[in-house]
Amino acid sequence: SKAAKGKGQKFDFIVVSNRLPVDRVQAEDGADQWRRSPGGLVTALAPIMAKSEGAWVGWHGAAGERLDAFDHGGMQLIPVELDAEEVELYYEGFANATLWPLYHDVIAPPEFHRTWWEAYRTVNRRFAAAAAEAAAPGGTVWVQDYQLQLVPKYLRELRPDLRIGFFNHIPFPPLEIYAQLPWRRTILEGLLGADLIGFQRGNDASNFLRCVRRFVNATVRQNQVQIDDRTARAEAFPISIDMAQISALANKPEVQQRAAQIRRDLGNPKTILLGVDRLDYTKGIQHRLKAFGELLADGRLTVEDATLIQVASPSRERVESYRLLREDVEGAVGRINGTHDTIQNTAVRYLHHSYPLEEMVALYLAADVMLVTALRDGMNLVAKEYVATRSDNTGALVLSEFTGAADQLRQAILINPHDIDGLKDSIMAAINLSPAEAGRRMRLMRRQILDHDVERWSQEFLDKLESGR
Ligand code: G6P
């Protein structure tokens, strides 16, 4: 009923996430336009949205701006407004300076402020109200990620008729760390408002269930939680990528030519190493730089042998620990390059930018060795994207054990990023991997991702969610 669209329209399927899956861009005439953001989640869900009457509820990324709902690529987008203070207290504060570090093994110290918590509750209520308003009777609502953990409970209070799912994209911490959170019980109860709570790894689901057993008045049997006469289930659904989209890009002649050009422009080093991350302290960028810098200092590598391209996309730049990280990383890059660069060759080509997916795929194709050294990461889709581009089965993936991806990509060269000597040896092993061994590993990893792409991920979650009706 396209004609019925507009205020008051109800939707059978609603996704709720902190950010809407679009970025604002300027058209040539200066007018605002929206472009779908890169990322597997929207790629997986857009077809489901187009088939059913689907809507996406989220923040559009600007402070203090009210926008009406609008249609984009077959989905209805419903913007949620955040004022400047809420961006500071809820988004930069509670989401990204309390929960993010707490859930990532307290790599940075989490801050606990009651004003941040108040804003988190207020904003979560607003997201829940927007979903409640837009959902058709008996519809399905799928809430995404740590910014919105209270939404399932608030939404159920408003709309007990709905089927509610929640997926946590980041790790769920061990009880001993989670216990620090002053509002630990309320958050767990918020999540338990969902019928199905999805996590990346089996360990995240069991951490969650242990916390529920300890802090909530509910009965836990295996993966089921009995609470207020209902059952909530917790289970792992490892997220993935759109393999078809990435391999199609990798097969484009222009993209392959761009990859060859990148190699020439770098002065034709024997080996190109690549790191691609949001500039985040969870990603282990400093550990990676330390290992690479020491390999150059030890003479095990020279800048003619090897260049490291480090793409660090700007992220959460107003949060203190992200500012400190940037100083630290840029200092380290400067020291390594100052010591080892020649006029012709560079040790580290550091790029504080984000790039379109095509350019990322060209970089993956140019890279002989991909370095994923995260200290903690819910999944890490960069690792899967790299593998997806390697249709000739060349290349080596060095992958941290502390990522969700390590549960699936068992043939990667698995490393502990805290063990710098081990990391150095593994980087050398990756550089010197025989083509036969590299091919064997890459084939198996490609098979894994081919069989488990993001469409299967969303299908399995939604099937499980509906099966409990
Ligand atoms: C992680 C989180 C997402 C978040 C993204 C970018 O992947 O799991 O929820 O959207 O980082 O961070 P940002 O703060 O810019 O939304």
Residues whose N, C-alpha, C, O or C-beta is under 5 A from the ligand:
A	BS01	G6P	D145 H169
